[in-house]
């Protein structure tokens, strides 16, 4: 999410939104993997 903040500070709203969306998707994927790992214990 730091990259989103950097883009926003540079005035790149579109880039900031793209970076934010990518960060959120990475978090979702991490939570899915964590959930899968917990189910496989």
mmCIF file of the N, C-alpha and C atoms, coordinates in Angstrom:
data_MODEL
# 
_entry.id   MODEL 
# 
loop_
_atom_site.group_PDB 
_atom_site.id 
_atom_site.type_symbol 
_atom_site.label_atom_id 
_atom_site.label_alt_id 
_atom_site.label_comp_id 
_atom_site.label_asym_id 
_atom_site.label_entity_id 
_atom_site.label_seq_id 
_atom_site.pdbx_PDB_ins_code 
_atom_site.Cartn_x 
_atom_site.Cartn_y 
_atom_site.Cartn_z 
_atom_site.occupancy 
_atom_site.B_iso_or_equiv 
_atom_site.pdbx_formal_charge 
_atom_site.auth_seq_id 
_atom_site.auth_comp_id 
_atom_site.auth_asym_id 
_atom_site.auth_atom_id 
_atom_site.pdbx_PDB_model_num 
ATOM 1   N N  . UNK A 1 1  ? 0.810  -1.186  0.000   1.00 0.00 ? 1  UNK A N  1 
ATOM 2   C CA . UNK A 1 1  ? 0.000  0.000   0.000   1.00 0.00 ? 1  UNK A CA 1 
ATOM 3   C C  . UNK A 1 1  ? 0.858  1.256   0.000   1.00 0.00 ? 1  UNK A C  1 
ATOM 4   N N  . UNK A 1 2  ? 2.114  1.070   0.327   1.00 0.00 ? 2  UNK A N  1 
ATOM 5   C CA . UNK A 1 2  ? 3.030  2.197   0.294   1.00 0.00 ? 2  UNK A CA 1 
ATOM 6   C C  . UNK A 1 2  ? 3.193  2.739   -1.113  1.00 0.00 ? 2  UNK A C  1 
ATOM 7   N N  . UNK A 1 3  ? 3.179  1.837   -2.096  1.00 0.00 ? 3  UNK A N  1 
ATOM 8   C CA . UNK A 1 3  ? 3.296  2.292   -3.481  1.00 0.00 ? 3  UNK A CA 1 
ATOM 9   C C  . UNK A 1 3  ? 2.094  3.132   -3.876  1.00 0.00 ? 3  UNK A C  1 
ATOM 10  N N  . UNK A 1 4  ? 0.914  2.783   -3.354  1.00 0.00 ? 4  UNK A N  1 
ATOM 11  C CA . UNK A 1 4  ? -0.290 3.576   -3.630  1.00 0.00 ? 4  UNK A CA 1 
ATOM 12  C C  . UNK A 1 4  ? -0.142 4.971   -3.042  1.00 0.00 ? 4  UNK A C  1 
ATOM 13  N N  . UNK A 1 5  ? 0.378  5.047   -1.829  1.00 0.00 ? 5  UNK A N  1 
ATOM 14  C CA . UNK A 1 5  ? 0.581  6.347   -1.189  1.00 0.00 ? 5  UNK A CA 1 
ATOM 15  C C  . UNK A 1 5  ? 1.587  7.182   -1.978  1.00 0.00 ? 5  UNK A C  1 
ATOM 16  N N  . UNK A 1 6  ? 2.647  6.531   -2.444  1.00 0.00 ? 6  UNK A N  1 
ATOM 17  C CA . UNK A 1 6  ? 3.654  7.250   -3.238  1.00 0.00 ? 6  UNK A CA 1 
ATOM 18  C C  . UNK A 1 6  ? 3.038  7.804   -4.512  1.00 0.00 ? 6  UNK A C  1 
ATOM 19  N N  . UNK A 1 7  ? 2.255  6.986   -5.198  1.00 0.00 ? 7  UNK A N  1 
ATOM 20  C CA . UNK A 1 7  ? 1.620  7.432   -6.434  1.00 0.00 ? 7  UNK A CA 1 
ATOM 21  C C  . UNK A 1 7  ? 0.677  8.596   -6.162  1.00 0.00 ? 7  UNK A C  1 
ATOM 22  N N  . UNK A 1 8  ? -0.052 8.519   -5.062  1.00 0.00 ? 8  UNK A N  1 
ATOM 23  C CA . UNK A 1 8  ? -0.979 9.594   -4.715  1.00 0.00 ? 8  UNK A CA 1 
ATOM 24  C C  . UNK A 1 8  ? -0.228 10.888  -4.424  1.00 0.00 ? 8  UNK A C  1 
ATOM 25  N N  . UNK A 1 9  ? 0.878  10.767  -3.707  1.00 0.00 ? 9  UNK A N  1 
ATOM 26  C CA . UNK A 1 9  ? 1.685  11.959  -3.418  1.00 0.00 ? 9  UNK A CA 1 
ATOM 27  C C  . UNK A 1 9  ? 2.228  12.586  -4.690  1.00 0.00 ? 9  UNK A C  1 
ATOM 28  N N  . UNK A 1 10 ? 2.452  11.765  -5.710  1.00 0.00 ? 10 UNK A N  1 
ATOM 29  C CA . UNK A 1 10 ? 2.967  12.270  -6.993  1.00 0.00 ? 10 UNK A CA 1 
ATOM 30  C C  . UNK A 1 10 ? 1.840  12.790  -7.882  1.00 0.00 ? 10 UNK A C  1 
ATOM 31  N N  . UNK A 1 11 ? 0.602  12.730  -7.397  1.00 0.00 ? 11 UNK A N  1 
ATOM 32  C CA . UNK A 1 11 ? -0.524 13.228  -8.177  1.00 0.00 ? 11 UNK A CA 1 
ATOM 33  C C  . UNK A 1 11 ? -1.059 12.232  -9.176  1.00 0.00 ? 11 UNK A C  1 
ATOM 34  N N  . UNK A 1 12 ? -0.669 10.978  -9.056  1.00 0.00 ? 12 UNK A N  1 
ATOM 35  C CA . UNK A 1 12 ? -1.093 9.927   -9.985  1.00 0.00 ? 12 UNK A CA 1 
ATOM 36  C C  . UNK A 1 12 ? -2.258 9.150   -9.373  1.00 0.00 ? 12 UNK A C  1 
ATOM 37  N N  . UNK A 1 13 ? -3.458 9.718   -9.473  1.00 0.00 ? 13 UNK A N  1 
ATOM 38  C CA . UNK A 1 13 ? -4.632 9.096   -8.853  1.00 0.00 ? 13 UNK A CA 1 
ATOM 39  C C  . UNK A 1 13 ? -4.927 7.729   -9.457  1.00 0.00 ? 13 UNK A C  1 
ATOM 40  N N  . UNK A 1 14 ? -4.855 7.621   -10.766 1.00 0.00 ? 14 UNK A N  1 
ATOM 41  C CA . UNK A 1 14 ? -5.112 6.345   -11.428 1.00 0.00 ? 14 UNK A CA 1 
ATOM 42  C C  . UNK A 1 14 ? -4.112 5.280   -10.970 1.00 0.00 ? 14 UNK A C  1 
ATOM 43  N N  . UNK A 1 15 ? -2.852 5.647   -10.923 1.00 0.00 ? 15 UNK A N  1 
ATOM 44  C CA . UNK A 1 15 ? -1.823 4.717   -10.470 1.00 0.00 ? 15 UNK A CA 1 
ATOM 45  C C  . UNK A 1 15 ? -2.016 4.339   -9.011  1.00 0.00 ? 15 UNK A C  1 
ATOM 46  N N  . UNK A 1 16 ? -2.429 5.305   -8.193  1.00 0.00 ? 16 UNK A N  1 
ATOM 47  C CA . UNK A 1 16 ? -2.664 5.036   -6.776  1.00 0.00 ? 16 UNK A CA 1 
ATOM 48  C C  . UNK A 1 16 ? -3.791 4.024   -6.612  1.00 0.00 ? 16 UNK A C  1 
ATOM 49  N N  . UNK A 1 17 ? -4.859 4.196   -7.371  1.00 0.00 ? 17 UNK A N  1 
ATOM 50  C CA . UNK A 1 17 ? -5.976 3.253   -7.297  1.00 0.00 ? 17 UNK A CA 1 
ATOM 51  C C  . UNK A 1 17 ? -5.568 1.867   -7.775  1.00 0.00 ? 17 UNK A C  1 
ATOM 52  N N  . UNK A 1 18 ? -4.771 1.815   -8.828  1.00 0.00 ? 18 UNK A N  1 
ATOM 53  C CA . UNK A 1 18 ? -4.281 0.526   -9.326  1.00 0.00 ? 18 UNK A CA 1 
ATOM 54  C C  . UNK A 1 18 ? -3.420 -0.169  -8.276  1.00 0.00 ? 18 UNK A C  1 
ATOM 55  N N  . UNK A 1 19 ? -2.493 0.571   -7.659  1.00 0.00 ? 19 UNK A N  1 
ATOM 56  C CA . UNK A 1 19 ? -1.620 -0.018  -6.638  1.00 0.00 ? 19 UNK A CA 1 
ATOM 57  C C  . UNK A 1 19 ? -2.426 -0.471  -5.429  1.00 0.00 ? 19 UNK A C  1 
ATOM 58  N N  . UNK A 1 20 ? -3.449 0.306   -5.054  1.00 0.00 ? 20 UNK A N  1 
ATOM 59  C CA . UNK A 1 20 ? -4.286 -0.063  -3.915  1.00 0.00 ? 20 UNK A CA 1 
ATOM 60  C C  . UNK A 1 20 ? -5.046 -1.350  -4.216  1.00 0.00 ? 20 UNK A C  1 
ATOM 61  N N  . UNK A 1 21 ? -5.590 -1.446  -5.421  1.00 0.00 ? 21 UNK A N  1 
ATOM 62  C CA . UNK A 1 21 ? -6.325 -2.652  -5.822  1.00 0.00 ? 21 UNK A CA 1 
ATOM 63  C C  . UNK A 1 21 ? -5.402 -3.868  -5.813  1.00 0.00 ? 21 UNK A C  1 
ATOM 64  N N  . UNK A 1 22 ? -4.184 -3.711  -6.291  1.00 0.00 ? 22 UNK A N  1 
ATOM 65  C CA . UNK A 1 22 ? -3.221 -4.811  -6.296  1.00 0.00 ? 22 UNK A CA 1 
ATOM 66  C C  . UNK A 1 22 ? -2.869 -5.235  -4.872  1.00 0.00 ? 22 UNK A C  1 
ATOM 67  N N  . UNK A 1 23 ? -2.697 -4.270  -3.985  1.00 0.00 ? 23 UNK A N  1 
ATOM 68  C CA . UNK A 1 23 ? -2.377 -4.589  -2.593  1.00 0.00 ? 23 UNK A CA 1 
ATOM 69  C C  . UNK A 1 23 ? -3.523 -5.337  -1.923  1.00 0.00 ? 23 UNK A C  1 
ATOM 70  N N  . UNK A 1 24 ? -4.745 -4.900  -2.171  1.00 0.00 ? 24 UNK A N  1 
ATOM 71  C CA . UNK A 1 24 ? -5.906 -5.572  -1.581  1.00 0.00 ? 24 UNK A CA 1 
ATOM 72  C C  . UNK A 1 24 ? -6.055 -6.993  -2.116  1.00 0.00 ? 24 UNK A C  1 
ATOM 73  N N  . UNK A 1 25 ? -5.813 -7.171  -3.404  1.00 0.00 ? 25 UNK A N  1 
ATOM 74  C CA . UNK A 1 25 ? -5.900 -8.517  -3.975  1.00 0.00 ? 25 UNK A CA 1 
ATOM 75  C C  . UNK A 1 25 ? -4.819 -9.421  -3.387  1.00 0.00 ? 25 UNK A C  1 
ATOM 76  N N  . UNK A 1 26 ? -3.624 -8.887  -3.186  1.00 0.00 ? 26 UNK A N  1 
ATOM 77  C CA . UNK A 1 26 ? -2.551 -9.676  -2.570  1.00 0.00 ? 26 UNK A CA 1 
ATOM 78  C C  . UNK A 1 26 ? -2.930 -10.068 -1.139  1.00 0.00 ? 26 UNK A C  1 
ATOM 79  N N  . UNK A 1 27 ? -3.571 -9.158  -0.415  1.00 0.00 ? 27 UNK A N  1 
ATOM 80  C CA . UNK A 1 27 ? -4.016 -9.487  0.937   1.00 0.00 ? 27 UNK A CA 1 
ATOM 81  C C  . UNK A 1 27 ? -5.078 -10.578 0.906   1.00 0.00 ? 27 UNK A C  1 
ATOM 82  N N  . UNK A 1 28 ? -6.019 -10.476 -0.023  1.00 0.00 ? 28 UNK A N  1 
ATOM 83  C CA . UNK A 1 28 ? -7.056 -11.506 -0.146  1.00 0.00 ? 28 UNK A CA 1 
ATOM 84  C C  . UNK A 1 28 ? -6.448 -12.870 -0.445  1.00 0.00 ? 28 UNK A C  1 
ATOM 85  N N  . UNK A 1 29 ? -5.494 -12.887 -1.373  1.00 0.00 ? 29 UNK A N  1 
ATOM 86  C CA . UNK A 1 29 ? -4.846 -14.145 -1.735  1.00 0.00 ? 29 UNK A CA 1 
ATOM 87  C C  . UNK A 1 29 ? -4.077 -14.715 -0.547  1.00 0.00 ? 29 UNK A C  1 
ATOM 88  N N  . UNK A 1 30 ? -3.417 -13.860 0.205   1.00 0.00 ? 30 UNK A N  1 
ATOM 89  C CA . UNK A 1 30 ? -2.710 -14.316 1.395   1.00 0.00 ? 30 UNK A CA 1 
ATOM 90  C C  . UNK A 1 30 ? -3.658 -14.916 2.419   1.00 0.00 ? 30 UNK A C  1 
ATOM 91  N N  . UNK A 1 31 ? -4.810 -14.302 2.590   1.00 0.00 ? 31 UNK A N  1 
ATOM 92  C CA . UNK A 1 31 ? -5.796 -14.831 3.538   1.00 0.00 ? 31 UNK A CA 1 
ATOM 93  C C  . UNK A 1 31 ? -6.362 -16.165 3.049   1.00 0.00 ? 31 UNK A C  1 
ATOM 94  N N  . UNK A 1 32 ? -6.577 -16.293 1.732   1.00 0.00 ? 32 UNK A N  1 
ATOM 95  C CA . UNK A 1 32 ? -7.050 -17.568 1.179   1.00 0.00 ? 32 UNK A CA 1 
ATOM 96  C C  . UNK A 1 32 ? -6.030 -18.672 1.448   1.00 0.00 ? 32 UNK A C  1 
ATOM 97  N N  . UNK A 1 33 ? -4.765 -18.361 1.205   1.00 0.00 ? 33 UNK A N  1 
ATOM 98  C CA . UNK A 1 33 ? -3.712 -19.360 1.419   1.00 0.00 ? 33 UNK A CA 1 
ATOM 99  C C  . UNK A 1 33 ? -3.594 -19.718 2.895   1.00 0.00 ? 33 UNK A C  1 
ATOM 100 N N  . UNK A 1 34 ? -3.715 -18.727 3.751   1.00 0.00 ? 34 UNK A N  1 
ATOM 101 C CA . UNK A 1 34 ? -3.661 -18.972 5.189   1.00 0.00 ? 34 UNK A CA 1 
ATOM 102 C C  . UNK A 1 34 ? -4.824 -19.879 5.603   1.00 0.00 ? 34 UNK A C  1 
ATOM 103 N N  . UNK A 1 35 ? -6.010 -19.577 5.107   1.00 0.00 ? 35 UNK A N  1 
ATOM 104 C CA . UNK A 1 35 ? -7.180 -20.387 5.413   1.00 0.00 ? 35 UNK A CA 1 
ATOM 105 C C  . UNK A 1 35 ? -6.998 -21.834 4.932   1.00 0.00 ? 35 UNK A C  1 
ATOM 106 N N  . UNK A 1 36 ? -6.465 -21.965 3.707   1.00 0.00 ? 36 UNK A N  1 
ATOM 107 C CA . UNK A 1 36 ? -6.200 -23.307 3.185   1.00 0.00 ? 36 UNK A CA 1 
ATOM 108 C C  . UNK A 1 36 ? -5.190 -24.058 4.055   1.00 0.00 ? 36 UNK A C  1 
ATOM 109 N N  . UNK A 1 37 ? -4.144 -23.362 4.474   1.00 0.00 ? 37 UNK A N  1 
ATOM 110 C CA . UNK A 1 37 ? -3.127 -23.989 5.311   1.00 0.00 ? 37 UNK A CA 1 
ATOM 111 C C  . UNK A 1 37 ? -3.709 -24.419 6.650   1.00 0.00 ? 37 UNK A C  1 
ATOM 112 N N  . UNK A 1 38 ? -4.585 -23.622 7.208   1.00 0.00 ? 38 UNK A N  1 
ATOM 113 C CA . UNK A 1 38 ? -5.206 -23.964 8.482   1.00 0.00 ? 38 UNK A CA 1 
ATOM 114 C C  . UNK A 1 38 ? -6.168 -25.148 8.322   1.00 0.00 ? 38 UNK A C  1 
ATOM 115 N N  . UNK A 1 39 ? -6.850 -25.229 7.189   1.00 0.00 ? 39 UNK A N  1 
ATOM 116 C CA . UNK A 1 39 ? -7.767 -26.350 6.933   1.00 0.00 ? 39 UNK A CA 1 
ATOM 117 C C  . UNK A 1 39 ? -7.021 -27.657 6.743   1.00 0.00 ? 39 UNK A C  1 
ATOM 118 N N  . UNK A 1 40 ? -5.774 -27.577 6.276   1.00 0.00 ? 40 UNK A N  1 
ATOM 119 C CA . UNK A 1 40 ? -4.990 -28.780 5.996   1.00 0.00 ? 40 UNK A CA 1 
ATOM 120 C C  . UNK A 1 40 ? -4.215 -29.280 7.208   1.00 0.00 ? 40 UNK A C  1 
ATOM 121 N N  . UNK A 1 41 ? -4.382 -28.643 8.352   1.00 0.00 ? 41 UNK A N  1 
ATOM 122 C CA . UNK A 1 41 ? -3.663 -29.097 9.553   1.00 0.00 ? 41 UNK A CA 1 
ATOM 123 C C  . UNK A 1 41 ? -4.335 -30.276 10.169  1.00 0.00 ? 41 UNK A C  1 
# 
